[in-house]
Each structure stands twice: as structure tokens, then as C-alpha cells.
């Protein structure tokens, strides 16, 4: 297999895994943070 094609496939795979992990952890953290702000400071969830 061409080394350039293999390198592009590895970089693309790593980028996909990184973005998936970011979304997996960031969504619940942001939702919890917004609920915390709603309870403690009365800020609406949509701000």
C-alpha cells in the first residue's frame, strides 16, 4: 500500500476519534454546567 495513502488514513482516523471523544465528554459537561447555572444564578438554559 502507498505510504502516503496510509498516512492520510491514519491522520483521518485519529481526527475522527478525537472529535468523537470531544463530543462524548463535552455535551454532558455543558448540560450539567447550564443546569448548575440555572439553579444557582437563575440564568436561563438557552443563554
C-alpha positions in Angstrom: 0.0 0.0 0.0 1.2 3.5 -0.7 2.8 5.1 2.3 1.1 8.5 1.6 -2.4 6.9 1.5 -1.7 5.0 4.7 -0.6 8.2 6.4 -3.7 10.1 5.3 -5.9 7.2 6.6 -4.2 7.2 10.0 -4.5 11.0 10.3 -8.1 10.9 9.3 -8.8 8.1 11.8 -7.1 9.9 14.7 -9.1 13.1 13.8 -12.3 11.1 13.8 -11.6 9.5 17.2 -10.6 12.8 18.7 -13.7 14.6 17.6 -15.9 11.8 18.8 -14.3 11.8 22.2 -14.6 15.6 22.5 -18.3 15.4 21.8 -18.8 12.4 24.1 -17.4 14.4 27.0 -18.3 18.0 26.2 -22.1 17.6 25.8 -22.9 16.1 29.2 -20.4 18.6 30.9 -22.1 21.6 29.2 -25.6 20.4 30.1 -24.6 19.9 33.7 -23.0 23.3 33.8 -26.1 25.0 32.4 -28.3 23.3 34.9 -26.0 24.3 37.7 -26.1 28.0 36.5 -29.9 27.8 36.3 -30.2 26.6 39.9 -27.5 28.9 41.4 -27.8 32.1 39.5 -31.2 31.9 37.7 -29.6 32.2 34.2 -31.9 30.7 31.5 -30.7 27.4 29.9 -30.7 29.0 26.5 -28.1 31.7 27.3 
